[in-house]
């Protein structure tokens, strides 16, 4: 195996597989990096790895890719596999339940649950990253861990118990290229001449993409054109928070197509770390912090780089407030997650799921409780078996 350049992708769903494809099609990374594709579904995972190899070969590339069956619900077995492969970087993209299942609900029901925001669904997102971090500790290895599962909240929760991933990906990182596109179009300048420095939460990302504004959530934004600050020209007095922009580019809502952007954000982070580029990119969850920041990435370098007019403490407060708007009231020092009263009441009333707080160590049990409540509700409104069977119930 290639020393120093082994990447394990844990989870080969739409984001994981898209990341695998982009890595394997890169003429530099594809030939230089050993990729281990890991999935709990053996047949499907192996087929996807085979497809990535076949596509690359048609393009004249010959990436080194191997498949391994990996079930994060079995921490001991996962630790054995990690010890065997000893990856230098793990891209964690597995979750107990996909967020897009909610899109199968009738619109009226979607609107009800949307008011609870994303925070109450955290048990579905944090269980497998938590298990992975336990397995890494048990295996006695020390890889970089890049987490795709709700990193704005998962990373700071795991940090409280000494198991923080290195950094997250996605969310606000998917908004910054849209901001650059707005600037490029408005000013008639090449997008490559535009630099964006932004701080914000998953909540900011979600509402900007759907509504063109932050729905009142705080954020920090600086825009530069060839090094000159032009923020006031584009976003006077935080217009994004008040009225929003009506020219935010629209991208496909289909999760499989949308996740190509998420995968691109992941590849940028993976490339920066392994190739030690030390480039600055917007990404969430660095060193266990809440929300996203401009971060310089390289081997052994995860450094938050903020302009002079904002402190790290101010940036953290912005993201903590964004997480509250997303339904997470508090993360305590022992790894307990407290859901806001509003989100708790909506989940209790709509689903019959009555969990106000839980500890990360109990996340799998709580995820089962949430899944059973959601499945009962989904059965009651007549969702098809294909959706019901994708709901995690323990």
C-alpha positions, 0 to 999 in steps of 0.5 A, spaced: 500 500 500 502 507 498 505 509 504 502 516 507 496 516 502 491 511 504 484 514 504 478 510 506 471 512 504 466 510 509 459 509 506 458 509 499 452 512 498 451 518 493 456 522 497 461 517 498 460 514 491 461 521 488 467 522 492 470 516 490 469 517 483 472 524 483 478 522 487 479 516 482 478 521 476 483 526 478 489 524 474 494 526 480 490 523 486 487 517 482 494 515 481 497 517 487 492 515 493 490 508 495 483 508 496 479 503 500 471 504 499 468 501 505 460 499 506 456 495 510 452 493 504 457 488 501 454 487 494 452 494 493 459 497 495 463 492 491 459 493 485 460 501 486 467 500 487 467 496 480 464 501 477 469 507 479 474 503 477 471 501 470 469 508 469 476 511 470 479 505 466 475 508 460 478 515 461 485 512 461 486 512 468 488 506 473 486 508 480 488 503 486 481 502 489 479 496 494 473 494 497 472 492 504 465 490 508 465 495 514 459 495 519 460 501 524 455 498 528 460 493 530 465 497 533 470 491 535 470 489 528 471 496 525 477 497 529 480 490 527 479 493 519 482 499 521 488 496 524 489 492 518 488 497 513 491 503 517 488 509 513 492 516 513 485 519 512 478 517 513 472 520 510 466 518 514 460 519 510 455 514 513 449 515 517 443 511 520 438 515 516 438 519 510 436 526 511 432 526 504 427 521 506 423 527 509 422 529 502 417 523 501 412 526 505 406 530 503 408 537 502 403 539 508 407 534 513 414 536 510 412 543 513 410 541 519 416 537 521 421 543 517 419 547 523 423 543 528 429 544 523 435 539 523 437 538 530 432 533 533 434 528 528 442 528 530 441 521 533 441 519 526 447 523 524 452 522 530 451 514 532 456 512 526 461 517 527 461 516 534 462 509 533 468 510 528 471 514 533 471 509 538 474 504 533 479 508 531 481 509 539 481 501 540 485 500 533 490 505 536 491 508 529 491 516 528 488 518 521 485 524 519 478 524 520 473 528 515 466 528 517 460 529 513 455 527 518 452 534 520 459 536 522 456 543 525 454 539 531 457 532 531 464 535 531 463 539 537 459 534 541 464 529 540 470 534 542 466 534 549 468 527 550 475 527 546 473 524 540 473 530 535 474 528 528 479 533 524 474 537 520 468 536 517 465 538 510 459 541 506 454 545 509 456 552 508 462 550 503 456 549 498 454 556 499 461 560 498 461 558 490 454 560 489 456 567 493 462 567 488 457 566 482 453 572 484 459 577 485 462 574 478 455 575 475 453 582 478 460 585 477 462 582 470 469 579 473 472 572 472 470 568 478 477 566 480 478 573 482 473 573 487 475 571 494 470 569 500 471 569 507 465 566 511 462 564 518 456 561 518 452 554 520 448 549 517 442 553 518 445 559 514 446 554 508 440 551 508 436 557 508 440 561 503 440 555 498 432 555 499 430 562 500 436 566 498 437 569 505 439 566 512 432 567 515 435 572 520 440 567 522 447 571 524 453 570 519 460 573 517 461 575 510 467 578 507 468 578 499 474 580 496 476 582 488 483 581 487 484 583 494 480 589 495 474 588 500 468 589 496 463 586 501 459 593 502 458 593 494 455 586 494 452 585 501 450 592 504 449 592 512 448 584 512 442 584 506 443 577 506 440 576 513 434 582 512 432 581 505 436 576 502 439 576 495 434 574 489 440 572 484 443 566 488 444 561 483 439 555 483 442 548 483 438 541 483 434 539 489 435 532 487 439 529 493 443 525 488 445 531 483 446 536 489 451 531 493 456 532 487 457 539 490 458 536 497 463 531 494 467 536 491 467 540 498 470 533 501 475 532 495 477 539 496 479 538 504 482 531 502 486 534 497 488 539 501 490 535 507 494 529 503 497 534 498 499 539 504 497 545 500 495 549 506 490 552 502 484 556 505 477 553 504 470 554 508 469 548 512 465 546 518 467 543 524 475 544 524 478 542 531 471 540 534 468 547 533 461 549 531 459 551 524 464 553 519 470 558 518 475 559 513 480 554 515 487 553 512 488 545 511 495 541 510 498 535 513 498 537 521 495 544 519 488 545 521 488 553 522 482 557 522 484 564 518 479 570 520 480 577 517 482 582 522 475 585 524 472 578 527 475 574 533 474 567 534 470 568 540 465 572 536 465 567 530 464 561 535 458 565 538 455 566 531 455 559 529 452 557 536 446 561 535 445 558 528 445 551 531 440 554 536 436 556 530 437 549 528 434 546 534 440 545 538 440 549 545 446 546 548 452 541 548 454 540 555 461 538 557 459 531 558 457 530 551 449 531 552 445 534 547 439 539 549 434 540 544 430 547 544 423 547 547 420 549 540 424 543 536 422 538 542 415 540 542 414 539 534 417 533 534 413 530 540 406 533 537 407 531 530 411 524 531 410 522 538 417 523 539 419 526 546 426 526 547 429 533 550 436 531 551 440 525 550 448 523 551 452 522 545 453 515 548 446 513 548 445 516 541 444 509 538 438 507 543 435 514 542 436 513 534 432 507 534 426 510 539 426 516 533 426 511 528 420 507 531 416 514 532 418 516 525 416 509 522 409 509 525 408 516 523 410 514 516 405 508 516 400 512 518 400 517 512 401 511 507 408 512 505 411 506 501 415 500 503 421 502 499 421 509 504 419 505 510 424 500 510 429 505 509 428 508 516 432 506 522 428 503 527 434 499 531 
